[in-house]
Amino acid sequence: MARVQTNCLNCNEKSSCFAQLDDNELTLADESKVQVSYKKGETIAKQNSFVTHLLYVKRGIVKVYRENTDDTNLIYRILPDGSLIGLSALFYSDTFQYSIAALSDTEICSIDKKVVENLFTNNASFSQKAFEAMNKEIHHLRTKMVSLTHKQMEGRLADSLLFLRDHVFQTNNFKLFLSRKELAEFSGMSTMSVVRTIQNFIKKGIITESSGNMEITDAQGLEELSGQV
């Protein structure tokens, strides 16, 4: 973990929410901001820790996950750069209901909770974009609940790979930052089930994998598996 610093006024990687701010508001956000670099595998926020800041993934990929009492994890979301984390927590709880960790080398901007609450009150455009982001998160969680409770293993893994393609990498060919265990935690499966299902997908010609890179070679086939219940 290392501290870096970029002025919010000059940043070209603003979220859609912060792109709505004027120079005075950006200056206020910048004065309350801490920018930190994390190495792959480092914990960014711990479940049950106090929510003091809104987090913005300026660069990298992170996982948001629930740590269960039986020493298992359930990964709720995989988030790429440009994502905000903690919007819902600002108005619901003083503590994080999940943990956050870096899946790749990552830069996080942490902006003081009180400053963000003030922006909600005084900037309607900021609030609108923030609510859009929260609604997107709710939609994802509802979709994931259906996948985990109604689909067979092939459908669950297909959903996870399609999510990575559509919402994280925007390409059929990507470097898979997740381990088999993490992919299992994201799909609600055991690690061995993920290993076997990936092997089946490869045999069927749906995906290929080499040197940590995965390619979806039969997108229609994967989408058909995703649609099965």
C-alpha positions as CSV (number, residue, x, y, z in Angstrom):
1,M,0.0,0.0,0.0
2,A,1.4,3.4,-1.0
3,R,0.1,6.9,-1.2
4,V,-0.1,8.8,-4.4
5,Q,-1.8,12.0,-5.3
6,T,-3.7,13.4,-8.3
7,N,-5.7,16.7,-8.1
8,C,-9.4,16.1,-8.7
9,L,-9.6,19.2,-10.9
10,N,-7.1,17.9,-13.4
11,C,-8.2,14.2,-13.2
12,N,-9.4,12.7,-16.5
13,E,-10.7,9.6,-14.9
14,K,-13.6,11.0,-12.9
15,S,-16.7,8.8,-12.2
16,S,-19.9,9.9,-13.8
17,C,-21.0,11.3,-10.4
18,F,-18.0,13.5,-9.9
19,A,-18.1,14.7,-13.5
20,Q,-21.2,16.6,-12.4
21,L,-19.2,18.8,-10.0
22,D,-18.1,22.4,-10.5
23,D,-14.5,23.5,-9.7
24,N,-15.4,24.6,-6.1
25,E,-17.0,21.2,-5.4
26,L,-14.1,19.3,-6.9
27,T,-11.7,21.3,-4.8
28,L,-13.7,20.4,-1.7
29,A,-13.6,16.7,-2.7
30,D,-9.9,16.9,-3.4
31,E,-9.1,18.4,0.0
32,S,-10.9,15.5,1.7
33,K,-9.4,12.8,-0.6
34,V,-6.8,10.2,0.1
35,Q,-5.4,8.3,-2.9
36,V,-3.7,5.0,-2.2
37,S,-2.1,2.3,-4.4
38,Y,-2.7,-1.4,-3.4
39,K,-0.9,-4.4,-4.6
40,K,-2.8,-7.5,-5.9
41,G,-4.2,-9.4,-3.0
42,E,-4.2,-6.5,-0.5
43,T,-7.3,-5.7,1.6
44,I,-8.8,-2.3,0.8
45,A,-11.6,-2.3,3.4
46,K,-12.5,-4.9,6.0
47,Q,-16.0,-6.2,6.7
48,N,-17.5,-4.5,9.9
49,S,-15.0,-1.6,9.7
50,F,-16.4,1.9,10.0
51,V,-17.5,3.6,6.7
52,T,-15.7,6.9,6.8
53,H,-15.1,7.4,3.0
54,L,-16.6,6.7,-0.3
55,L,-14.2,4.6,-2.4
56,Y,-13.5,5.1,-6.1
57,V,-11.6,2.6,-8.2
58,K,-9.4,4.9,-10.3
59,R,-7.3,2.1,-11.7
60,G,-7.4,-1.7,-11.4
61,I,-9.9,-4.4,-10.5
62,V,-11.4,-5.2,-7.1
63,K,-13.6,-7.8,-5.5
64,V,-16.4,-7.1,-3.0
65,Y,-17.2,-10.1,-0.9
66,R,-18.9,-11.4,2.2
67,E,-16.8,-13.2,4.8
68,N,-19.0,-15.9,6.4
69,T,-18.6,-17.4,9.8
70,D,-17.7,-20.8,8.4
71,D,-14.5,-19.4,6.8
72,T,-16.0,-19.3,3.3
73,N,-16.5,-16.2,1.2
74,L,-19.2,-15.1,-1.3
75,I,-18.0,-12.6,-3.9
76,Y,-20.9,-10.2,-4.6
77,R,-19.2,-8.1,-7.3
78,I,-16.1,-7.7,-9.4
79,L,-15.5,-4.1,-10.2
80,P,-13.2,-2.4,-12.8
81,D,-11.8,1.1,-12.8
82,G,-14.4,3.8,-12.8
83,S,-16.5,2.1,-10.1
84,L,-17.7,3.7,-6.9
85,I,-17.9,1.6,-3.7
86,G,-19.9,2.4,-0.6
87,L,-22.7,4.6,-1.9
88,S,-25.4,2.5,-0.3
89,A,-23.4,2.2,3.0
90,L,-23.5,6.0,3.3
91,F,-27.2,5.9,4.1
92,Y,-27.7,2.4,5.6
93,S,-25.0,1.5,8.1
94,D,-21.9,3.0,9.8
95,T,-20.0,-0.2,9.0
96,F,-19.1,-2.0,5.8
97,Q,-21.3,-5.1,5.3
98,Y,-18.6,-6.6,3.1
99,S,-14.8,-6.7,2.5
100,I,-13.0,-5.2,-0.5
101,A,-9.7,-6.5,-1.9
102,A,-7.5,-5.8,-4.9
103,L,-7.5,-8.4,-7.7
104,S,-4.8,-6.5,-9.6
105,D,-2.6,-3.6,-8.7
106,T,-5.1,-0.9,-7.9
107,E,-5.4,2.8,-7.1
108,I,-8.3,3.9,-4.8
109,C,-9.5,7.4,-4.1
110,S,-11.2,7.7,-0.7
111,I,-13.4,10.7,-0.3
112,D,-14.7,11.8,3.1
113,K,-18.2,10.6,3.8
114,K,-19.4,14.0,5.1
115,V,-18.3,15.7,1.9
116,V,-20.2,13.2,-0.2
117,E,-23.3,13.6,1.9
118,N,-23.0,17.3,1.4
119,L,-22.8,16.8,-2.4
120,F,-26.0,14.7,-2.3
121,T,-27.8,17.6,-0.6
122,N,-26.6,20.4,-2.8
123,N,-26.0,18.9,-6.3
124,A,-29.0,17.3,-7.9
125,S,-27.0,16.0,-10.9
126,F,-24.5,14.3,-8.6
127,S,-27.4,12.7,-6.7
128,Q,-29.0,11.4,-9.9
129,K,-25.8,9.8,-11.1
130,A,-25.2,8.3,-7.7
131,F,-28.7,6.8,-7.6
132,E,-28.2,5.4,-11.0
133,A,-25.1,3.6,-9.8
134,M,-26.9,2.3,-6.7
135,N,-29.8,1.0,-8.9
136,K,-27.3,-0.7,-11.2
137,E,-25.8,-2.5,-8.1
138,I,-29.3,-3.6,-6.9
139,H,-30.1,-4.9,-10.4
140,H,-26.9,-6.9,-10.4
141,L,-27.6,-8.4,-6.9
142,R,-31.1,-9.4,-7.9
143,T,-29.8,-11.1,-11.1
144,K,-27.1,-12.8,-9.1
145,M,-29.6,-14.1,-6.6
146,V,-31.6,-15.8,-9.4
147,S,-28.4,-17.3,-10.8
148,L,-27.3,-18.7,-7.4
149,T,-30.7,-20.1,-6.4
150,H,-32.2,-21.3,-9.7
151,K,-29.4,-22.4,-12.1
152,Q,-27.3,-25.5,-12.4
153,M,-23.5,-25.2,-12.1
154,E,-22.9,-24.7,-15.9
155,G,-25.4,-21.8,-15.8
156,R,-23.8,-20.2,-12.8
157,L,-20.3,-20.3,-14.2
158,A,-21.6,-19.1,-17.6
159,D,-23.2,-16.1,-15.8
160,S,-19.9,-15.3,-14.1
161,L,-17.9,-15.4,-17.3
162,L,-20.5,-13.3,-19.2
163,F,-20.4,-10.8,-16.4
164,L,-16.6,-10.5,-16.6
165,R,-16.9,-10.1,-20.4
166,D,-19.7,-7.5,-20.4
167,H,-19.1,-5.5,-17.2
168,V,-15.4,-5.8,-16.4
169,F,-13.3,-6.3,-19.5
170,Q,-15.7,-5.5,-22.5
171,T,-14.0,-8.2,-24.6
172,N,-14.2,-11.9,-25.2
173,N,-10.5,-12.3,-24.6
174,F,-9.2,-11.2,-21.1
175,K,-6.7,-11.9,-18.4
176,L,-8.4,-13.9,-15.7
177,F,-7.3,-12.2,-12.5
178,L,-9.5,-14.5,-10.4
179,S,-8.1,-17.8,-9.0
180,R,-10.2,-20.9,-9.3
181,K,-11.2,-20.5,-5.7
182,E,-12.3,-16.9,-6.3
183,L,-14.2,-17.8,-9.4
184,A,-16.0,-20.5,-7.3
185,E,-16.8,-17.8,-4.6
186,F,-18.2,-15.6,-7.3
187,S,-20.3,-18.4,-8.8
188,G,-21.6,-20.1,-5.6
189,M,-19.8,-23.3,-6.4
190,S,-17.0,-25.4,-4.9
191,T,-13.5,-25.0,-6.3
192,M,-13.5,-28.5,-7.8
193,S,-16.9,-27.9,-9.5
194,V,-15.4,-24.8,-11.2
195,V,-12.3,-26.8,-12.3
196,R,-14.5,-29.5,-13.8
197,T,-16.9,-27.1,-15.4
198,I,-14.2,-25.1,-17.0
199,Q,-12.7,-28.3,-18.4
200,N,-16.1,-29.2,-19.8
201,F,-16.4,-25.7,-21.4
202,I,-13.0,-26.2,-23.0
203,K,-13.9,-29.6,-24.4
204,K,-17.1,-28.2,-25.9
205,G,-15.1,-25.4,-27.5
206,I,-16.9,-22.7,-25.6
207,I,-13.8,-21.2,-24.1
208,T,-10.0,-21.6,-24.4
209,E,-7.4,-20.8,-21.7
210,S,-3.7,-20.2,-22.0
211,S,-1.1,-18.5,-19.8
212,G,-3.8,-17.0,-17.5
213,N,-5.8,-15.6,-20.5
214,M,-9.3,-16.8,-21.2
215,E,-11.2,-16.4,-24.4
216,I,-14.9,-17.0,-25.0
217,T,-14.8,-18.7,-28.4
218,D,-18.5,-19.6,-28.5
219,A,-20.4,-16.7,-27.1
220,Q,-23.8,-18.0,-28.2
221,G,-23.1,-21.3,-26.6
222,L,-22.2,-19.7,-23.3
223,E,-25.3,-17.4,-23.4
224,E,-27.5,-20.5,-24.0
225,L,-26.0,-22.2,-20.9
226,S,-26.6,-19.0,-19.0
227,G,-30.3,-19.1,-20.0
228,Q,-30.9,-22.6,-18.7
229,V,-32.5,-23.1,-15.3
